[in-house]
Amino acid sequence: MRDDNGPGVFGVVEALLAVVGAITVMGILAVAASVLAWEMELRKSEQDSPLPEPPQVPTA
């Protein structure tokens, strides 16, 4: 019979992988939120100050 004194090597590796996975998911979500906020800010600034249109040259 085996005396179970703790999670063992596989338990530690599994816990580390779970932590790394959680950090990775949070990082991906943070990047996605940052890109979304940047895109919204860009659209807002485009609406606030539209680019002037080039002067029209009459064609004959």
N, C-alpha and C positions, 0 to 999 in steps of 0.2 A: 504494500500500500504506500502511496506517495503522500508525503507531508506537504501540504500547500501553504507556503509561507508568504505568498504575495502574487502579484500579477505575472511574474516571470518576464522573460525577455520579450516574448511576443506581445504581452500586454503593454509593456513599455513602448515598444515600436508602434503598436496600434494607437496608443494615446498620443504619441508624437505626431503620427500621421494625421490624426484627427485635429490636432492643434494647427498643424501646417495647412491642412485643408480649410479650416475655418478662417485662418488669416488670409489665405488666398482668395476665398469667396468674398470676404470683407474688402479686400483690396480691389477686386474686380468691381464690386458695387460702388466703391468710392470713386474709381476712375469713371464709371458710367455716369454717376451723379455729377461729377465735375464737368464732363463733356456736355451733359444735358444743360447744366447751368450756364456754361460758356455759350452754347448755341442759343439759349433763350436771351442771354444778354446781348449777343450779336444781333439777333433779330430786333430786339428792342431798340438798340442804337441805330439800326438801319431805318426804323420807323420814325425815330425822333429827328434824325438829320438825313433826309434822303440826298443822294448824290445829285448835283446839278446836271441837267441834261445838256449835251453839247448843242451849240447853236445850229439851227437848221440852215443848210445852204440851199437856196432856191435853184431848182434845175430848170433849164430852158428847153 
